[in-house]
Amino acid sequence: MSTIDQVLMREALKLAKQAAGEDEVPVGAVIAYQNKVIARAHNQVETLKDPTAHAEMIALTQATNHLSTKWLSECTLYVTIEPCSMCAGALVLARIKRLCFGAKDEKTGACGSVLNLVEHTQLNHRVEVAGGILAEECGQLMSEFFRTKRKLRF
């Protein structure tokens, strides 16, 4: 894991904490082009009442708008949790070069945990994957968020 990967994952963690502060599932994402951040997002599912408003999806839209292209073939996505099937599919469609994620998602992860869309050999694009970057911090943030949610229900 490179220093730049850690630095940019810390940026994604800041966004995940912002999401938690807004009572959103704490996922943050940044997209880098030539090691410069061109997109920043956090989950906004509750805020926008939109099941597709995941951090990754919002960041993809920002990045394609920034570069004025539908392909992100020279970009890296940093996200605090392993992407779900919707987001993993979008990464393939956007032809993103590289994915760096923090914690695995054993329930819905589609980049190696439950299934692996981003490296599926029958699809027209495969994404380079580096998982486990600041995994403990990313996982703790998610665990604390849901622990608090459970306490509030009872």
PABA-84419 format. One record per atom (N, C-alpha, C): residue number from 1; residue in three letters; y, z, x. Coordinates in steps of 0.2 Angstrom, whole numbers, plus 5000, padded with zeros to 4 digits. Layout:
N
<pos NUM&code ALA&py Y&pz Z&px X>
...
REM end
This chain:
154
<pos 1&code MET&py 4994&pz 5000&px 5004>
<pos 1&code MET&py 5000&pz 5000&px 5000>
<pos 1&code MET&py 5006&pz 5000&px 5004>
<pos 2&code SER&py 5010&pz 4995&px 5003>
<pos 2&code SER&py 5016&pz 4995&px 5007>
<pos 2&code SER&py 5022&pz 4999&px 5005>
<pos 3&code THR&py 5027&pz 5000&px 5009>
<pos 3&code THR&py 5033&pz 5004&px 5008>
<pos 3&code THR&py 5036&pz 5001&px 5002>
<pos 4&code ILE&py 5037&pz 4995&px 5002>
<pos 4&code ILE&py 5041&pz 4992&px 4996>
<pos 4&code ILE&py 5037&pz 4993&px 4990>
<pos 5&code ASP&py 5031&pz 4993&px 4990>
<pos 5&code ASP&py 5027&pz 4994&px 4984>
<pos 5&code ASP&py 5028&pz 5001&px 4981>
<pos 6&code GLN&py 5029&pz 5006&px 4986>
<pos 6&code GLN&py 5030&pz 5013&px 4984>
<pos 6&code GLN&py 5037&pz 5014&px 4981>
<pos 7&code VAL&py 5042&pz 5010&px 4984>
<pos 7&code VAL&py 5049&pz 5011&px 4982>
<pos 7&code VAL&py 5050&pz 5008&px 4975>
<pos 8&code LEU&py 5047&pz 5002&px 4974>
<pos 8&code LEU&py 5048&pz 4999&px 4968>
<pos 8&code LEU&py 5044&pz 5002&px 4962>
<pos 9&code MET&py 5038&pz 5005&px 4964>
<pos 9&code MET&py 5035&pz 5009&px 4959>
<pos 9&code MET&py 5039&pz 5015&px 4957>
<pos 10&code ARG&py 5042&pz 5018&px 4962>
<pos 10&code ARG&py 5047&pz 5024&px 4960>
<pos 10&code ARG&py 5052&pz 5022&px 4955>
<pos 11&code GLU&py 5055&pz 5016&px 4956>
<pos 11&code GLU&py 5059&pz 5013&px 4951>
<pos 11&code GLU&py 5056&pz 5012&px 4944>
<pos 12&code ALA&py 5050&pz 5010&px 4944>
<pos 12&code ALA&py 5046&pz 5010&px 4937>
<pos 12&code ALA&py 5045&pz 5017&px 4934>
<pos 13&code LEU&py 5044&pz 5022&px 4939>
<pos 13&code LEU&py 5043&pz 5028&px 4936>
<pos 13&code LEU&py 5049&pz 5031&px 4933>
<pos 14&code LYS&py 5055&pz 5030&px 4936>
<pos 14&code LYS&py 5062&pz 5032&px 4933>
<pos 14&code LYS&py 5062&pz 5029&px 4926>
<pos 15&code LEU&py 5060&pz 5023&px 4925>
<pos 15&code LEU&py 5061&pz 5020&px 4919>
<pos 15&code LEU&py 5056&pz 5023&px 4914>
<pos 16&code ALA&py 5050&pz 5025&px 4916>
<pos 16&code ALA&py 5045&pz 5028&px 4912>
<pos 16&code ALA&py 5047&pz 5035&px 4910>
<pos 17&code LYS&py 5051&pz 5038&px 4914>
<pos 17&code LYS&py 5054&pz 5045&px 4912>
<pos 17&code LYS&py 5059&pz 5044&px 4907>
<pos 18&code GLN&py 5063&pz 5038&px 4908>
<pos 18&code GLN&py 5068&pz 5037&px 4903>
<pos 18&code GLN&py 5065&pz 5036&px 4896>
<pos 19&code ALA&py 5059&pz 5032&px 4896>
<pos 19&code ALA&py 5055&pz 5031&px 4890>
<pos 19&code ALA&py 5053&pz 5037&px 4887>
<pos 20&code ALA&py 5050&pz 5042&px 4891>
<pos 20&code ALA&py 5048&pz 5048&px 4888>
<pos 20&code ALA&py 5054&pz 5052&px 4885>
<pos 21&code GLY&py 5060&pz 5052&px 4888>
<pos 21&code GLY&py 5066&pz 5055&px 4885>
<pos 21&code GLY&py 5068&pz 5052&px 4879>
<pos 22&code GLU&py 5066&pz 5046&px 4877>
<pos 22&code GLU&py 5067&pz 5043&px 4871>
<pos 22&code GLU&py 5061&pz 5043&px 4866>
<pos 23&code ASP&py 5057&pz 5047&px 4868>
<pos 23&code ASP&py 5050&pz 5048&px 4864>
<pos 23&code ASP&py 5046&pz 5042&px 4863>
<pos 24&code GLU&py 5046&pz 5038&px 4868>
<pos 24&code GLU&py 5042&pz 5032&px 4869>
<pos 24&code GLU&py 5037&pz 5034&px 4874>
<pos 25&code VAL&py 5031&pz 5031&px 4873>
<pos 25&code VAL&py 5026&pz 5031&px 4878>
<pos 25&code VAL&py 5029&pz 5030&px 4885>
<pos 26&code PRO&py 5028&pz 5034&px 4890>
<pos 26&code PRO&py 5031&pz 5033&px 4896>
<pos 26&code PRO&py 5028&pz 5028&px 4901>
<pos 27&code VAL&py 5030&pz 5022&px 4899>
<pos 27&code VAL&py 5028&pz 5016&px 4904>
<pos 27&code VAL&py 5035&pz 5013&px 4906>
<pos 28&code GLY&py 5035&pz 5012&px 4912>
<pos 28&code GLY&py 5041&pz 5008&px 4915>
<pos 28&code GLY&py 5039&pz 5002&px 4919>
<pos 29&code ALA&py 5043&pz 4997&px 4920>
<pos 29&code ALA&py 5041&pz 4991&px 4923>
<pos 29&code ALA&py 5047&pz 4988&px 4927>
<pos 30&code VAL&py 5046&pz 4986&px 4933>
<pos 30&code VAL&py 5051&pz 4982&px 4936>
<pos 30&code VAL&py 5048&pz 4975&px 4939>
<pos 31&code ILE&py 5051&pz 4970&px 4939>
<pos 31&code ILE&py 5049&pz 4964&px 4942>
<pos 31&code ILE&py 5053&pz 4962&px 4948>
<pos 32&code ALA&py 5050&pz 4961&px 4953>
<pos 32&code ALA&py 5054&pz 4959&px 4959>
<pos 32&code ALA&py 5053&pz 4952&px 4961>
<pos 33&code TYR&py 5058&pz 4949&px 4964>
<pos 33&code TYR&py 5058&pz 4942&px 4966>
<pos 33&code TYR&py 5061&pz 4942&px 4973>
<pos 34&code GLN&py 5057&pz 4940&px 4978>
<pos 34&code GLN&py 5059&pz 4941&px 4985>
<pos 34&code GLN&py 5062&pz 4948&px 4987>
<pos 35&code ASN&py 5057&pz 4953&px 4984>
<pos 35&code ASN&py 5058&pz 4960&px 4985>
<pos 35&code ASN&py 5065&pz 4963&px 4982>
<pos 36&code LYS&py 5068&pz 4959&px 4978>
<pos 36&code LYS&py 5074&pz 4962&px 4974>
<pos 36&code LYS&py 5072&pz 4962&px 4967>
<pos 37&code VAL&py 5074&pz 4968&px 4964>
<pos 37&code VAL&py 5073&pz 4969&px 4957>
<pos 37&code VAL&py 5077&pz 4964&px 4952>
<pos 38&code ILE&py 5073&pz 4960&px 4948>
<pos 38&code ILE&py 5077&pz 4955&px 4944>
<pos 38&code ILE&py 5076&pz 4957&px 4936>
<pos 39&code ALA&py 5072&pz 4962&px 4935>
<pos 39&code ALA&py 5070&pz 4965&px 4928>
<pos 39&code ALA&py 5068&pz 4972&px 4928>
<pos 40&code ARG&py 5071&pz 4976&px 4923>
<pos 40&code ARG&py 5069&pz 4983&px 4922>
<pos 40&code ARG&py 5068&pz 4984&px 4915>
<pos 41&code ALA&py 5063&pz 4988&px 4913>
<pos 41&code ALA&py 5062&pz 4989&px 4906>
<pos 41&code ALA&py 5057&pz 4995&px 4906>
<pos 42&code HIS&py 5057&pz 4998&px 4900>
<pos 42&code HIS&py 5053&pz 5003&px 4898>
<pos 42&code HIS&py 5051&pz 5002&px 4891>
<pos 43&code ASN&py 5045&pz 5005&px 4889>
<pos 43&code ASN&py 5043&pz 5004&px 4882>
<pos 43&code ASN&py 5048&pz 5006&px 4877>
<pos 44&code GLN&py 5048&pz 5001&px 4872>
<pos 44&code GLN&py 5053&pz 5002&px 4866>
<pos 44&code GLN&py 5050&pz 5001&px 4859>
<pos 45&code VAL&py 5043&pz 5002&px 4859>
<pos 45&code VAL&py 5039&pz 5001&px 4853>
<pos 45&code VAL&py 5042&pz 5005&px 4847>
<pos 46&code GLU&py 5043&pz 5012&px 4848>
<pos 46&code GLU&py 5046&pz 5016&px 4843>
<pos 46&code GLU&py 5053&pz 5014&px 4841>
<pos 47&code THR&py 5057&pz 5013&px 4846>
<pos 47&code THR&py 5064&pz 5011&px 4845>
<pos 47&code THR&py 5065&pz 5005&px 4841>
<pos 48&code LEU&py 5062&pz 5000&px 4843>
<pos 48&code LEU&py 5062&pz 4993&px 4840>
<pos 48&code LEU&py 5058&pz 4992&px 4834>
<pos 49&code LYS&py 5053&pz 4997&px 4833>
<pos 49&code LYS&py 5048&pz 4996&px 4828>
<pos 49&code LYS&py 5044&pz 4990&px 4829>
<pos 50&code ASP&py 5042&pz 4989&px 4835>
<pos 50&code ASP&py 5039&pz 4982&px 4837>
<pos 50&code ASP&py 5033&pz 4984&px 4841>
<pos 51&code PRO&py 5027&pz 4982&px 4839>
<pos 51&code PRO&py 5021&pz 4984&px 4843>
<pos 51&code PRO&py 5021&pz 4980&px 4849>
<pos 52&code THR&py 5025&pz 4975&px 4850>
<pos 52&code THR&py 5024&pz 4971&px 4856>
<pos 52&code THR&py 5030&pz 4973&px 4861>
<pos 53&code ALA&py 5034&pz 4978&px 4860>
<pos 53&code ALA&py 5039&pz 4980&px 4864>
<pos 53&code ALA&py 5037&pz 4984&px 4870>
<pos 54&code HIS&py 5032&pz 4982&px 4873>
<pos 54&code HIS&py 5030&pz 4985&px 4879>
<pos 54&code HIS&py 5034&pz 4984&px 4885>
<pos 55&code ALA&py 5034&pz 4988&px 4890>
<pos 55&code ALA&py 5039&pz 4988&px 4896>
<pos 55&code ALA&py 5037&pz 4981&px 4899>
<pos 56&code GLU&py 5031&pz 4979&px 4900>
<pos 56&code GLU&py 5029&pz 4973&px 4903>
<pos 56&code GLU&py 5032&pz 4967&px 4900>
<pos 57&code MET&py 5031&pz 4967&px 4893>
<pos 57&code MET&py 5034&pz 4961&px 4889>
<pos 57&code MET&py 5041&pz 4960&px 4890>
<pos 58&code ILE&py 5045&pz 4966&px 4889>
<pos 58&code ILE&py 5052&pz 4965&px 4890>
<pos 58&code ILE&py 5054&pz 4963&px 4897>
<pos 59&code ALA&py 5051&pz 4966&px 4902>
<pos 59&code ALA&py 5053&pz 4964&px 4909>
<pos 59&code ALA&py 5051&pz 4957&px 4910>
<pos 60&code LEU&py 5046&pz 4954&px 4907>
<pos 60&code LEU&py 5044&pz 4947&px 4908>
<pos 60&code LEU&py 5050&pz 4943&px 4905>
<pos 61&code THR&py 5052&pz 4944&px 4899>
<pos 61&code THR&py 5058&pz 4940&px 4896>
<pos 61&code THR&py 5064&pz 4941&px 4900>
<pos 62&code GLN&py 5066&pz 4947&px 4903>
<pos 62&code GLN&py 5071&pz 4947&px 4907>
<pos 62&code GLN&py 5071&pz 4943&px 4913>
<pos 63&code ALA&py 5065&pz 4943&px 4916>
<pos 63&code ALA&py 5064&pz 4940&px 4923>
<pos 63&code ALA&py 5064&pz 4932&px 4922>
<pos 64&code THR&py 5061&pz 4930&px 4916>
<pos 64&code THR&py 5061&pz 4922&px 4915>
<pos 64&code THR&py 5068&pz 4920&px 4914>
<pos 65&code ASN&py 5072&pz 4924&px 4910>
<pos 65&code ASN&py 5079&pz 4923&px 4909>
<pos 65&code ASN&py 5083&pz 4923&px 4915>
<pos 66&code HIS&py 5082&pz 4928&px 4919>
<pos 66&code HIS&py 5086&pz 4928&px 4926>
<pos 66&code HIS&py 5084&pz 4922&px 4930>
<pos 67&code LEU&py 5078&pz 4920&px 4930>
<pos 67&code LEU&py 5076&pz 4914&px 4935>
<pos 67&code LEU&py 5077&pz 4907&px 4931>
<pos 68&code SER&py 5078&pz 4907&px 4925>
<pos 68&code SER&py 5079&pz 4901&px 4921>
<pos 68&code SER&py 5072&pz 4897&px 4921>
<pos 69&code THR&py 5067&pz 4900&px 4921>
<pos 69&code THR&py 5060&pz 4897&px 4921>
<pos 69&code THR&py 5055&pz 4901&px 4917>
<pos 70&code LYS&py 5050&pz 4897&px 4915>
<pos 70&code LYS&py 5044&pz 4901&px 4912>
<pos 70&code LYS&py 5039&pz 4903&px 4916>
<pos 71&code TRP&py 5039&pz 4901&px 4923>
<pos 71&code TRP&py 5034&pz 4903&px 4928>
<pos 71&code TRP&py 5037&pz 4908&px 4932>
<pos 72&code LEU&py 5033&pz 4914&px 4934>
<pos 72&code LEU&py 5035&pz 4919&px 4938>
<pos 72&code LEU&py 5031&pz 4919&px 4944>
<pos 73&code SER&py 5029&pz 4913&px 4947>
<pos 73&code SER&py 5024&pz 4912&px 4952>
<pos 73&code SER&py 5026&pz 4915&px 4959>
<pos 74&code GLU&py 5032&pz 4918&px 4960>
<pos 74&code GLU&py 5034&pz 4921&px 4966>
<pos 74&code GLU&py 5036&pz 4928&px 4965>
<pos 75&code CYS&py 5034&pz 4931&px 4959>
<pos 75&code CYS&py 5036&pz 4937&px 4957>
<pos 75&code CYS&py 5031&pz 4943&px 4957>
<pos 76&code THR&py 5032&pz 4949&px 4958>
<pos 76&code THR&py 5028&pz 4954&px 4957>
<pos 76&code THR&py 5030&pz 4959&px 4952>
<pos 77&code LEU&py 5026&pz 4961&px 4948>
<pos 77&code LEU&py 5027&pz 4966&px 4942>
<pos 77&code LEU&py 5024&pz 4973&px 4945>
<pos 78&code TYR&py 5029&pz 4978&px 4944>
<pos 78&code TYR&py 5027&pz 4985&px 4946>
<pos 78&code TYR&py 5027&pz 4989&px 4939>
<pos 79&code VAL&py 5021&pz 4992&px 4937>
<pos 79&code VAL&py 5021&pz 4995&px 4931>
<pos 79&code VAL&py 5017&pz 5002&px 4932>
<pos 80&code THR&py 5019&pz 5007&px 4928>
<pos 80&code THR&py 5017&pz 5013&px 4929>
<pos 80&code THR&py 5009&pz 5014&px 4927>
<pos 81&code ILE&py 5007&pz 5010&px 4922>
<pos 81&code ILE&py 5000&pz 5011&px 4919>
<pos 81&code ILE&py 4997&pz 5004&px 4919>
<pos 82&code GLU&py 4991&pz 5004&px 4920>
<pos 82&code GLU&py 4987&pz 4997&px 4919>
<pos 82&code GLU&py 4989&pz 4994&px 4913>
<pos 83&code PRO&py 4991&pz 4987&px 4913>
<pos 83&code PRO&py 4993&pz 4984&px 4907>
<pos 83&code PRO&py 4987&pz 4983&px 4902>
<pos 84&code CYS&py 4989&pz 4983&px 4896>
<pos 84&code CYS&py 4984&pz 4982&px 4890>
<pos 84&code CYS&py 4982&pz 4974&px 4890>
<pos 85&code SER&py 4978&pz 4972&px 4885>
<pos 85&code SER&py 4976&pz 4965&px 4885>
<pos 85&code SER&py 4982&pz 4961&px 4883>
<pos 86&code MET&py 4987&pz 4963&px 4878>
<pos 86&code MET&py 4992&pz 4959&px 4877>
<pos 86&code MET&py 4996&pz 4957&px 4883>
<pos 87&code CYS&py 4998&pz 4963&px 4887>
<pos 87&code CYS&py 5002&pz 4962&px 4893>
<pos 87&code CYS&py 4999&pz 4958&px 4898>
<pos 88&code ALA&py 4992&pz 4959&px 4899>
<pos 88&code ALA&py 4988&pz 4956&px 4904>
<pos 88&code ALA&py 4988&pz 4948&px 4903>
<pos 89&code GLY&py 4987&pz 4947&px 4896>
<pos 89&code GLY&py 4987&pz 4940&px 4894>
<pos 89&code GLY&py 4994&pz 4936&px 4896>
<pos 90&code ALA&py 4999&pz 4940&px 4894>
<pos 90&code ALA&py 5006&pz 4937&px 4896>
<pos 90&code ALA&py 5007&pz 4936&px 4903>
<pos 91&code LEU&py 5005&pz 4941&px 4907>
<pos 91&code LEU&py 5005&pz 4940&px 4914>
<pos 91&code LEU&py 5002&pz 4933&px 4917>
<pos 92&code VAL&py 4996&pz 4932&px 4914>
<pos 92&code VAL&py 4993&pz 4926&px 4916>
<pos 92&code VAL&py 4997&pz 4920&px 4913>
<pos 93&code LEU&py 4999&pz 4920&px 4907>
<pos 93&code LEU&py 5003&pz 4915&px 4904>
<pos 93&code LEU&py 5010&pz 4913&px 4908>
<pos 94&code ALA&py 5013&pz 4919&px 4911>
<pos 94&code ALA&py 5019&pz 4918&px 4915>
<pos 94&code ALA&py 5017&pz 4916&px 4922>
<pos 95&code ARG&py 5011&pz 4916&px 4924>
<pos 95&code ARG&py 5009&pz 4915&px 4931>
<pos 95&code ARG&py 5012&pz 4919&px 4936>
<pos 96&code ILE&py 5012&pz 4925&px 4934>
<pos 96&code ILE&py 5015&pz 4930&px 4939>
<pos 96&code ILE&py 5010&pz 4930&px 4945>
<pos 97&code LYS&py 5013&pz 4931&px 4951>
<pos 97&code LYS&py 5009&pz 4931&px 4957>
<pos 97&code LYS&py 5005&pz 4937&px 4958>
<pos 98&code ARG&py 5009&pz 4943&px 4957>
<pos 98&code ARG&py 5006&pz 4949&px 4959>
<pos 98&code ARG&py 5007&pz 4955&px 4954>
<pos 99&code LEU&py 5002&pz 4959&px 4953>
<pos 99&code LEU&py 5003&pz 4965&px 4949>
<pos 99&code LEU&py 5002&pz 4971&px 4953>
<pos 100&code CYS&py 5006&pz 4976&px 4953>
<pos 100&code CYS&py 5005&pz 4982&px 4956>
<pos 100&code CYS&py 5006&pz 4988&px 4950>
<pos 101&code PHE&py 5000&pz 4991&px 4949>
<pos 101&code PHE&py 5001&pz 4996&px 4944>
<pos 101&code PHE&py 4999&pz 5003&px 4947>
<pos 102&code GLY&py 5001&pz 5008&px 4943>
<pos 102&code GLY&py 5000&pz 5015&px 4945>
<pos 102&code GLY&py 4993&pz 5018&px 4943>
<pos 103&code ALA&py 4993&pz 5021&px 4937>
<pos 103&code ALA&py 4987&pz 5024&px 4935>
<pos 103&code ALA&py 4983&pz 5019&px 4931>
<pos 104&code LYS&py 4976&pz 5020&px 4931>
<pos 104&code LYS&py 4972&pz 5016&px 4927>
<pos 104&code LYS&py 4972&pz 5018&px 4920>
<pos 105&code ASP&py 4971&pz 5014&px 4915>
<pos 105&code ASP&py 4970&pz 5016&px 4908>
<pos 105&code ASP&py 4963&pz 5014&px 4906>
<pos 106&code GLU&py 4959&pz 5020&px 4906>
<pos 106&code GLU&py 4952&pz 5019&px 4904>
<pos 106&code GLU&py 4951&pz 5017&px 4897>
<pos 107&code LYS&py 4956&pz 5018&px 4892>
<pos 107&code LYS&py 4955&pz 5016&px 4885>
<pos 107&code LYS&py 4957&pz 5009&px 4883>
<pos 108&code THR&py 4962&pz 5007&px 4886>
<pos 108&code THR&py 4965&pz 5000&px 4885>
<pos 108&code THR&py 4967&pz 4995&px 4890>
<pos 109&code GLY&py 4965&pz 4997&px 4897>
<pos 109&code GLY&py 4967&pz 4994&px 4902>
<pos 109&code GLY&py 4963&pz 4987&px 4903>
<pos 110&code ALA&py 4967&pz 4982&px 4904>
<pos 110&code ALA&py 4964&pz 4975&px 4904>
<pos 110&code ALA&py 4965&pz 4972&px 4911>
<pos 111&code CYS&py 4965&pz 4976&px 4916>
<pos 111&code CYS&py 4966&pz 4973&px 4923>
<pos 111&code CYS&py 4961&pz 4976&px 4927>
<pos 112&code GLY&py 4955&pz 4978&px 4924>
<pos 112&code GLY&py 4949&pz 4981&px 4928>
<pos 112&code GLY&py 4946&pz 4986&px 4925>
<pos 113&code SER&py 4949&pz 4990&px 4920>
<pos 113&code SER&py 4946&pz 4996&px 4918>
<pos 113&code SER&py 4942&pz 4995&px 4912>
<pos 114&code VAL&py 4944&pz 4992&px 4906>
<pos 114&code VAL&py 4940&pz 4990&px 4900>
<pos 114&code VAL&py 4938&pz 4983&px 4901>
<pos 115&code LEU&py 4942&pz 4979&px 4903>
<pos 115&code LEU&py 4941&pz 4972&px 4905>
<pos 115&code LEU&py 4946&pz 4969&px 4910>
<pos 116&code ASN&py 4945&pz 4963&px 4912>
<pos 116&code ASN&py 4949&pz 4961&px 4917>
<pos 116&code ASN&py 4952&pz 4954&px 4916>
<pos 117&code LEU&py 4957&pz 4953&px 4912>
<pos 117&code LEU&py 4960&pz 4947&px 4910>
<pos 117&code LEU&py 4963&pz 4943&px 4916>
<pos 118&code VAL&py 4967&pz 4947&px 4920>
<pos 118&code VAL&py 4971&pz 4944&px 4925>
<pos 118&code VAL&py 4967&pz 4941&px 4931>
<pos 119&code GLU&py 4961&pz 4942&px 4931>
<pos 119&code GLU&py 4957&pz 4939&px 4936>
<pos 119&code GLU&py 4951&pz 4935&px 4933>
<pos 120&code HIS&py 4951&pz 4934&px 4927>
<pos 120&code HIS&py 4946&pz 4930&px 4924>
<pos 120&code HIS&py 4945&pz 4923&px 4926>
<pos 121&code THR&py 4939&pz 4921&px 4928>
<pos 121&code THR&py 4938&pz 4915&px 4932>
<pos 121&code THR&py 4939&pz 4909&px 4927>
<pos 122&code GLN&py 4938&pz 4910&px 4920>
<pos 122&code GLN&py 4939&pz 4904&px 4916>
<pos 122&code GLN&py 4946&pz 4903&px 4914>
<pos 123&code LEU&py 4951&pz 4907&px 4915>
<pos 123&code LEU&py 4958&pz 4906&px 4914>
<pos 123&code LEU&py 4961&pz 4902&px 4919>
<pos 124&code ASN&py 4967&pz 4899&px 4918>
<pos 124&code ASN&py 4970&pz 4894&px 4922>
<pos 124&code ASN&py 4974&pz 4897&px 4928>
<pos 125&code HIS&py 4975&pz 4904&px 4928>
<pos 125&code HIS&py 4978&pz 4907&px 4933>
<pos 125&code HIS&py 4975&pz 4914&px 4934>
<pos 126&code ARG&py 4975&pz 4916&px 4940>
<pos 126&code ARG&py 4973&pz 4923&px 4942>
<pos 126&code ARG&py 4979&pz 4927&px 4945>
<pos 127&code VAL&py 4979&pz 4933&px 4944>
<pos 127&code VAL&py 4985&pz 4937&px 4947>
<pos 127&code VAL&py 4982&pz 4942&px 4952>
<pos 128&code GLU&py 4985&pz 4942&px 4958>
<pos 128&code GLU&py 4983&pz 4947&px 4963>
<pos 128&code GLU&py 4985&pz 4954&px 4960>
<pos 129&code VAL&py 4980&pz 4959&px 4961>
<pos 129&code VAL&py 4981&pz 4965&px 4958>
<pos 129&code VAL&py 4980&pz 4971&px 4964>
<pos 130&code ALA&py 4985&pz 4975&px 4963>
<pos 130&code ALA&py 4985&pz 4981&px 4968>
<pos 130&code ALA&py 4986&pz 4987&px 4963>
<pos 131&code GLY&py 4980&pz 4991&px 4962>
<pos 131&code GLY&py 4981&pz 4997&px 4957>
<pos 131&code GLY&py 4981&pz 5003&px 4961>
<pos 132&code GLY&py 4983&pz 5008&px 4958>
<pos 132&code GLY&py 4983&pz 5015&px 4961>
<pos 132&code GLY&py 4989&pz 5017&px 4965>
<pos 133&code ILE&py 4994&pz 5013&px 4964>
<pos 133&code ILE&py 5001&pz 5015&px 4968>
<pos 133&code ILE&py 5004&pz 5020&px 4964>
<pos 134&code LEU&py 5005&pz 5026&px 4968>
<pos 134&code LEU&py 5008&pz 5032&px 4965>
<pos 134&code LEU&py 5004&pz 5034&px 4959>
<pos 135&code ALA&py 4997&pz 5033&px 4959>
<pos 135&code ALA&py 4993&pz 5034&px 4953>
<pos 135&code ALA&py 4994&pz 5041&px 4950>
<pos 136&code GLU&py 4994&pz 5046&px 4955>
<pos 136&code GLU&py 4994&pz 5053&px 4952>
<pos 136&code GLU&py 5000&pz 5054&px 4948>
<pos 137&code GLU&py 5006&pz 5053&px 4951>
<pos 137&code GLU&py 5012&pz 5054&px 4948>
<pos 137&code GLU&py 5013&pz 5050&px 4941>
<pos 138&code CYS&py 5010&pz 5044&px 4941>
<pos 138&code CYS&py 5011&pz 5040&px 4935>
<pos 138&code CYS&py 5006&pz 5043&px 4930>
<pos 139&code GLY&py 5000&pz 5045&px 4932>
<pos 139&code GLY&py 4995&pz 5047&px 4927>
<pos 139&code GLY&py 4997&pz 5054&px 4924>
<pos 140&code GLN&py 5000&pz 5058&px 4929>
<pos 140&code GLN&py 5003&pz 5065&px 4926>
<pos 140&code GLN&py 5008&pz 5064&px 4921>
<pos 141&code LEU&py 5013&pz 5059&px 4922>
<pos 141&code LEU&py 5018&pz 5058&px 4917>
<pos 141&code LEU&py 5015&pz 5057&px 4910>
<pos 142&code MET&py 5010&pz 5052&px 4910>
<pos 142&code MET&py 5007&pz 5050&px 4904>
<pos 142&code MET&py 5003&pz 5056&px 4901>
<pos 143&code SER&py 5000&pz 5060&px 4905>
<pos 143&code SER&py 4996&pz 5066&px 4902>
<pos 143&code SER&py 5000&pz 5071&px 4899>
<pos 144&code GLU&py 5006&pz 5072&px 4903>
<pos 144&code GLU&py 5011&pz 5077&px 4901>
<pos 144&code GLU&py 5014&pz 5075&px 4894>
<pos 145&code PHE&py 5015&pz 5069&px 4893>
<pos 145&code PHE&py 5018&pz 5066&px 4887>
<pos 145&code PHE&py 5014&pz 5067&px 4881>
<pos 146&code PHE&py 5007&pz 5066&px 4882>
<pos 146&code PHE&py 5003&pz 5066&px 4876>
<pos 146&code PHE&py 5001&pz 5073&px 4875>
<pos 147&code ARG&py 5000&pz 5077&px 4880>
<pos 147&code ARG&py 4999&pz 5085&px 4880>
<pos 147&code ARG&py 5004&pz 5088&px 4875>
<pos 148&code THR&py 5011&pz 5086&px 4877>
<pos 148&code THR&py 5016&pz 5089&px 4873>
<pos 148&code THR&py 5016&pz 5086&px 4866>
<pos 149&code LYS&py 5014&pz 5080&px 4865>
<pos 149&code LYS&py 5014&pz 5077&px 4858>
<pos 149&code LYS&py 5008&pz 5081&px 4854>
<pos 150&code ARG&py 5003&pz 5082&px 4857>
<pos 150&code ARG&py 4997&pz 5086&px 4854>
<pos 150&code ARG&py 4999&pz 5093&px 4852>
<pos 151&code LYS&py 5003&pz 5096&px 4856>
<pos 151&code LYS&py 5005&pz 5103&px 4855>
<pos 151&code LYS&py 5010&pz 5103&px 4849>
<pos 152&code LEU&py 5014&pz 5098&px 4848>
<pos 152&code LEU&py 5019&pz 5098&px 4843>
<pos 152&code LEU&py 5016&pz 5096&px 4836>
<pos 153&code ARG&py 5010&pz 5093&px 4836>
<pos 153&code ARG&py 5007&pz 5092&px 4830>
<pos 153&code ARG&py 5003&pz 5098&px 4827>
<pos 154&code PHE&py 5002&pz 5103&px 4831>
<pos 154&code PHE&py 4998&pz 5109&px 4829>
<pos 154&code PHE&py 5003&pz 5115&px 4828>
REM end
